[in-house]
Amino acid sequence: MLEEVTAFGIVSDFVAPSTSGLNRMPIQEQLAVYAHLKQLIDRTS
């Protein structure tokens, strides 16, 4: 998820779950987070 407050006022912080196999978050939720990240990257590129 994109943090509303940035650390330095220049860069937005994106917090995402680890892709480690130890992560207990369902895969569909993980995919949704990374799909959102891709949308943000595409929008800023």
Contacts in CASP RR format, 6 or more apart in sequence:
PFRMAT RR
TARGET T0000
AUTHOR 0000-0000-0000
METHOD contacts of the structure
MODEL  1
MLEEVTAFGIVSDFVAPSTSGLNRMPIQEQLAVYAHLKQLIDRTS
1 14 0 8 1.000
1 15 0 8 1.000
1 16 0 8 1.000
1 33 0 8 1.000
1 36 0 8 1.000
2 12 0 8 1.000
2 13 0 8 1.000
2 14 0 8 1.000
2 36 0 8 1.000
2 40 0 8 1.000
3 12 0 8 1.000
3 13 0 8 1.000
3 14 0 8 1.000
3 15 0 8 1.000
6 12 0 8 1.000
6 13 0 8 1.000
7 13 0 8 1.000
12 40 0 8 1.000
14 37 0 8 1.000
14 40 0 8 1.000
16 33 0 8 1.000
16 34 0 8 1.000
16 37 0 8 1.000
17 23 0 8 1.000
17 25 0 8 1.000
17 29 0 8 1.000
17 30 0 8 1.000
17 33 0 8 1.000
19 30 0 8 1.000
23 30 0 8 1.000
END
